[in-house]
Amino acid sequence: IHGGGADLQFPHHENEIAQSEGAHGKPLARFWMHKGFVNIDNEKMSKSLGNFFTIREVLEKFDAETIRFFIVRAHYRSPLNYSDVHLDDARNALRRLYTALDAVTPAAVDIEWTQPHAARFKAAMDNDFATPEAVAVLFELAAEINRGKRRSVTWMVLPQSFLAGLLKTLGGVLGLLQCDPKAFLQAGAGLDEASIQQQIVARAAAKKARNFTEADRIRDELLAQGIVLKDSAGGTTWEAAQ
């Protein structure tokens, strides 16, 4: 086994092969392991360029699951291009998956790998850990949950609770979607839960009194503090603004 950075493949490793095999007439190595790089805004991260930082510094701005999701969205053989914009995009994408889980309580699921979604997920992972394709299956499941439909297959009907359970379980294979959905969606809020609920109650009272100007004021004031209200037939819930 011979290893090194991907930038050493040419000319260094090819030169080693030429010299060693020319001298000994035998293969230099049976396996070559080349590690990739983290790029910062399309430029290689290095101390000499002054764009070097540690994972501890990144964790001060982004949660660990968002970073993990950012990594698995790219294939492990591909260069990883880091930027705050890409991390923000990863977090927003992860929020979409958690939103689906927040809408439907996941059922306990034992994965049946012949089930179409699970089969596509497994095929992707068996294909050289093709995590981008595996993640695409998670978004397919989330889309079905959000549409509120049931999908019929030859031997069973898949209710939303099953699809949510499958989404959570398959996500767990990648170390994702194991947090409480509401806790994830509300993380980073600028106000405490009690204050937010107090404002939600006040807004409901204003709407009941047909004082829509006051209701809108409360909604906009919360939004300015990073709180998004969501109205539904079951009442008003909230999330941290993206």
Secondary structure, DSSP 8 states (H G I E B T S, - for coil): -EEEEGGGIIIIIHHHHHHHHHHHSS-S-S-EEEE--EEETTEE--GGGT----HHHHHTTS-HHHHHHHHHTS-TTS-EEE-HHHHHHHHHHHHHHHHHHHHS--------TTSHHHHHHHHHHHTT--HHHHHHHHHHHHHHHHHT--EE-SS-EE-HHHHHHHHHHHHHHTT-S-S-HHHHHHTT-SS-HHHHHHHHHHHHHHHHTT-HHHHHHHHHHHHHTTEEEEEETTEEEEEE--
